[in-house]
Amino acid sequence: MYIIYFGQSRLRDGDFFDDRHPDKVADCIRKGTVNMGRSSQEQAQKNRQKIVECAARLFREFGVDNVSVAEVMSAADMTIGGFYKHFESKDALVEEVFSLTFEQSSATWRQVSERKYDDPGLRSAAIVDYYLKKKAADQACPMIAFAPHVTAEGADESSRGSYRKGTEALYAQFLDHMARSRTANGESSDQEAKILFAAMIGARLLAQSVGDAEWIRSLKSAVKAEAAQGGDSLD
């Protein structure tokens, strides 16, 4: 274990080495084998979180493979050398970004589904309605925004695993929401819910690709209406 002392690093057995070996110190910081003061640990955690949040915004807006580590660190107002104090590689950052963004999407869907709705149809279509609303580029759906990266031949398996886990979780959450809301509405069809999940993602992908064309608006309205199944209009 390494212990940091005002610019020097000391081995547990008492031997010293100076900071001309920052790579060793950074490796120990990543592995959690450095004894640091509480304020230093808190600052390190804040810096790591800032890097992840900046990367998440840039990856969603421009795509994982179109954003470099240098650009992430610049957005976080940090030097590129500081990146390796927190992550071994860009792949490690990507995996953490994927986990964060899918968790955020899940939390938002949960909030939307738990709202009070006077009309059962509106409750049934709540996630679909929210999902199809126009959003800023840096709030792009992670299932769509990150798909090009994980389907690329050179994608890291850890990133693919994180993407699969996040997508499957949203899929299961959507099916559960539809089952509960439609049971309350006297109707329930697992098959229809699966089709709706695919339809809403397809409609959003087309909306992002084509823009606000009349037929796109009509398409989204049709998906919302199907989700509501006789409830009041969502538009």
Stockholm file with secondary structure:
# STOCKHOLM 1.0

chainA/1-235         MYIIYFGQSRLRDGDFFDDRHPDKVADCIRKGTVNMGRSSQEQAQKNRQKIVECAARLFREFGVDNVSVAEVMSAADMTIGGFYKHFESKDALVEEVFSLTFEQSSATWRQVSERKYDDPGLRSAAIVDYYLKKKAADQACPMIAFAPHVTAEGADESSRGSYRKGTEALYAQFLDHMARSRTANGESSDQEAKILFAAMIGARLLAQSVGDAEWIRSLKSAVKAEAAQGGDSLD
#=GR chainA/1-235 SS CEEEETTEEEETTSCEEETTCHHHHHHHHHHTCEECCHHHHHHHHHHHHHHHHHHHHHHHHHCGGGCCHHHHHHHTTCCGGGGGGTCSSHHHHHHHHHHHHHHHHHHHHHHHHTSCCSSHHHHHTHHHHHHTSCCCGGGCCHHHHTHHHHHSTTCCHHHHHHHHHHHHHHHHHHHHHHHHHHHHTTCCCHHHHHHHHHHHHHHHHHHHHHCSCHHHHHHHHHHHHHHHTSSCCCC
#=GC SS_cons         CEEEETTEEEETTSCEEETTCHHHHHHHHHHTCEECCHHHHHHHHHHHHHHHHHHHHHHHHHCGGGCCHHHHHHHTTCCGGGGGGTCSSHHHHHHHHHHHHHHHHHHHHHHHHTSCCSSHHHHHTHHHHHHTSCCCGGGCCHHHHTHHHHHSTTCCHHHHHHHHHHHHHHHHHHHHHHHHHHHHTTCCCHHHHHHHHHHHHHHHHHHHHHCSCHHHHHHHHHHHHHHHTSSCCCC
//
